[in-house]
Amino acid sequence: MTGATAMADLYQIENLHLSLPDMTRKPLLGPAPRLEILKGLSFTLPKGEILGIVGGSGSGKSTLGRAMVRLLEPTGGHVRFDGQDITHLDEATLRPLRRRFQMIFQDPMSSLNPRHRVGQIIASPLSLYGFDGVEAEMLAALDHVGLPRHFAARFPHELSGGQRQRVGIARAIALRPDFILADEIVSGLDVSSQAQVLNLLENLVKELGLTLAFISHDLSVIRRLCSRVLVLHRGEIVENAPTAEVFNTPRAAYTRELLDAIPLPDPDQVWA
């Protein structure tokens, strides 16, 4: 593989705008006014990169992630995935593409069907997309995330938080996606489980050739995992640079505020 091919952009985001109904100001009659969440965002995401998306509450980071995987439709600009404009594709056209971009949710208990066993949770999307050898693929996904194969017979409530999150990761990677969006997926875990999940994601990116966008409010996690950081503030990009540059020489005042407000111990000691 050539260097040019390896660094090709998987995502091109151009002047992205997205507004949603402001239900806090909804009148008794008629539609709610629109609230602009994303305000003209532009950036690229090269293949194989781990991008950290960080910002305070209401910054638009989760909205951006959902626009990238088209769970939300932008109101302006363009989202190009592997060269294809997916900004306004209808669901029927999007369906075959959805296998290629997957999402891992913050709370695995709300995203895993409590009535289904782990094996069925992972296998169902494989069957939906017509994979051959569904059971073998499901077991291979468990292997990839470091869960014993007999866990296929367990229910989500029988697992720890870290194990449930691994099931969510297994379900995502089983479909052999090109891109995974991870939205605050370690925020509810203890430090030890956080470290294990971060190490797992880092290894999967290398082993499977994934591209990853990792949304978090925890800057120590971003520093540990990501090669580049996108800092959002009030729906705008205020910083887009390699991780070391953001942490050592931040350009934006808002980024400096985030760094000053959150304790940042030595990541090599914390996550060793």
C-alpha positions in Angstrom: 0.0 0.0 0.0 1.4 3.4 -1.0 1.6 6.3 1.5 -0.8 8.3 -0.6 -3.4 5.5 -0.4 -2.9 5.0 3.3 -3.5 8.6 4.1 -6.5 9.1 1.8 -9.5 10.9 3.4 -12.3 8.7 4.6 -14.4 11.7 5.5 -14.6 15.2 4.1 -16.8 17.6 6.0 -17.4 20.9 4.3 -19.2 23.9 5.8 -21.5 21.6 7.8 -24.6 23.1 9.4 -27.2 21.4 11.4 -30.2 22.8 13.3 -32.8 21.0 15.5 -36.1 22.1 16.9 -35.7 24.0 20.2 -38.3 22.3 22.4 -37.6 24.6 25.3 -39.2 27.4 23.3 -42.0 25.5 21.5 -45.2 27.6 21.2 -48.6 26.2 22.0 -49.4 26.2 18.3 -47.1 25.6 15.4 -43.6 24.2 15.1 -40.8 24.9 17.5 -38.1 27.4 16.4 -34.9 25.9 15.1 -31.7 26.0 17.1 -28.5 25.9 15.2 -26.2 23.3 16.7 -23.4 23.0 14.1 -22.2 26.2 12.5 -20.1 25.7 9.3 -17.7 22.9 10.3 -15.0 21.9 7.8 -12.4 19.2 8.3 -11.1 15.9 6.9 -10.5 12.5 8.5 -7.8 10.4 6.9 -8.2 6.7 6.8 -6.6 4.9 9.8 -6.6 8.0 12.1 -8.1 8.1 15.6 -9.7 11.5 15.9 -10.7 12.9 19.3 -13.8 15.2 19.4 -13.9 17.2 22.6 -15.9 20.1 24.0 -18.2 21.1 26.8 -21.8 20.3 27.2 -23.8 21.8 24.3 -20.7 22.2 22.1 -22.2 20.0 19.4 -19.8 17.1 19.6 -22.4 14.3 19.7 -24.5 16.1 17.1 -21.5 16.1 14.8 -20.9 12.4 15.3 -24.5 11.6 14.5 -24.3 13.7 11.4 -21.2 11.8 10.3 -23.0 8.5 10.5 -26.2 10.1 9.2 -28.4 9.4 12.2 -29.1 13.2 11.8 -29.5 14.9 8.4 -27.5 18.1 8.0 -29.3 21.3 7.1 -26.4 22.7 5.1 -22.9 21.8 3.8 -21.7 18.3 2.8 -20.7 15.1 4.4 -18.6 12.9 2.0 -17.8 9.4 3.0 -15.0 7.7 1.0 -15.7 10.1 -1.8 -19.5 9.8 -1.8 -21.8 12.6 -0.8 -24.1 11.1 1.9 -25.5 14.4 3.2 -29.0 14.0 2.0 -29.2 10.3 0.9 -32.6 8.7 1.6 -32.6 5.7 4.0 -33.0 3.1 1.2 -29.8 4.4 -0.4 -28.0 4.7 2.9 -28.8 1.2 4.1 -26.0 -0.7 2.3 -23.6 2.0 3.4 -24.5 1.8 7.1 -22.5 -1.5 7.4 -19.4 0.6 6.7 -19.9 3.2 9.4 -20.9 1.9 12.8 -21.5 3.5 16.2 -20.8 2.4 19.8 -23.0 4.0 22.3 -22.3 5.5 25.7 -24.7 3.2 27.7 -24.5 -0.4 26.5 -27.5 -1.4 28.7 -29.7 0.9 26.6 -28.3 -0.2 23.3 -28.2 -3.9 23.9 -31.5 -5.7 23.8 -31.9 -7.2 27.4 -34.0 -10.1 26.1 -31.4 -11.3 23.6 -28.3 -13.3 24.4 -24.9 -11.9 23.5 -24.6 -14.2 20.5 -27.9 -13.0 19.0 -27.0 -9.4 19.6 -23.8 -9.7 17.6 -25.3 -12.1 15.0 -28.5 -10.2 14.1 -26.8 -7.4 12.1 -24.7 -10.0 10.3 -27.8 -11.8 9.2 -29.4 -8.5 8.3 -26.6 -7.7 5.9 -26.4 -11.3 4.4 -23.1 -12.4 5.8 -22.1 -16.0 5.3 -21.2 -18.1 8.3 -22.9 -15.9 10.8 -22.1 -18.0 13.8 -18.4 -18.2 12.9 -18.3 -14.4 12.3 -20.0 -13.8 15.7 -17.5 -16.0 17.5 -14.6 -14.3 15.7 -16.0 -10.9 16.9 -16.0 -12.2 20.5 -12.4 -13.3 20.0 -11.4 -9.9 18.7 -12.7 -8.1 21.8 -11.3 -10.6 24.3 -14.5 -12.2 25.5 -14.8 -16.0 26.0 -16.9 -17.7 23.4 -19.2 -19.1 26.0 -20.4 -15.5 26.7 -22.5 -15.9 23.6 -25.1 -17.6 25.7 -25.2 -14.9 28.4 -27.6 -12.0 28.7 -26.4 -8.4 29.0 -27.5 -8.1 32.7 -25.1 -11.0 33.5 -22.1 -9.0 32.3 -20.0 -6.2 33.9 -20.1 -2.7 32.5 -16.8 -3.3 30.7 -17.9 -6.6 29.3 -21.1 -5.1 28.0 -19.1 -2.3 26.3 -17.0 -5.0 24.7 -20.2 -6.6 23.3 -21.1 -3.3 21.8 -17.6 -3.1 20.2 -17.9 -6.7 19.0 -21.3 -6.0 17.4 -19.8 -3.0 15.5 -16.6 -4.7 14.3 -18.4 -7.9 13.2 -19.8 -6.0 10.2 -16.2 -5.2 9.1 -16.8 -1.4 9.0 -14.4 1.2 7.7 -15.3 3.7 10.4 -16.5 3.5 14.0 -17.9 6.4 16.0 -17.5 5.9 19.8 -19.5 8.4 21.8 -18.5 8.7 25.5 -18.1 4.9 25.7 -15.8 4.8 28.7 -17.4 7.6 30.8 -19.4 5.1 33.0 -16.5 2.7 33.6 -13.9 2.5 36.4 -10.3 3.5 35.6 -9.2 -0.1 35.1 -12.0 -0.9 32.7 -11.4 2.4 30.9 -7.8 1.4 30.3 -8.8 -2.0 29.0 -11.3 -0.6 26.5 -8.9 2.1 25.3 -6.2 -0.5 24.7 -8.7 -2.7 22.9 -9.8 0.1 20.6 -6.2 1.1 19.8 -5.3 -2.5 18.9 -8.5 -3.0 16.8 -7.7 0.1 14.8 -4.3 -1.3 13.9 -5.4 -4.9 13.4 -8.6 -4.2 11.3 -7.5 -1.1 9.5 -10.3 1.0 11.2 -10.8 4.7 11.3 -12.1 5.9 14.6 -13.8 9.1 15.9 -13.8 9.2 19.7 -16.1 11.6 21.5 -15.2 12.4 25.1 -15.3 15.2 27.7 -12.3 13.6 29.4 -9.1 15.1 28.1 -6.9 12.5 29.7 -8.7 9.8 27.7 -8.4 11.9 24.5 -4.7 12.4 25.1 -4.1 8.7 25.7 -5.9 7.4 22.6 -6.1 10.0 19.8 -3.7 11.1 17.2 -5.5 14.4 16.4 -8.0 16.5 18.3 -11.0 18.5 17.2 -12.2 21.0 19.9 -15.7 22.3 19.5 -17.2 25.3 21.2 -20.8 26.4 20.6 -21.0 24.5 17.4 -17.8 25.7 15.9 -14.3 24.3 15.5 -11.8 26.2 17.6 -8.9 23.8 17.4 -8.0 21.1 14.9 -4.4 19.8 15.4 -2.3 16.8 16.4 -2.8 15.8 20.0 0.6 16.8 21.2 0.2 20.2 19.7 -3.2 20.8 21.3 -2.0 19.8 24.7 1.4 21.5 24.6 0.7 24.7 22.6 -3.1 25.2 22.4 -4.0 28.1 20.1 -7.6 28.8 21.2 -8.5 30.4 24.5 -11.3 27.9 24.9 -8.9 25.0 24.6 -6.7 26.5 27.3 -9.7 26.9 29.5 -10.5 23.2 29.1 -6.9 22.2 29.9 -6.8 24.4 32.9 -10.2 23.2 34.3 -9.5 19.4 34.1 -6.6 17.8 35.9 -4.3 16.0 33.5 -2.0 13.5 35.2 0.8 11.9 33.2 -1.1 9.5 30.8 1.8 7.1 30.7 1.5 6.5 34.4 -2.3 6.4 34.5 -2.9 4.1 31.6 0.2 1.9 31.9 
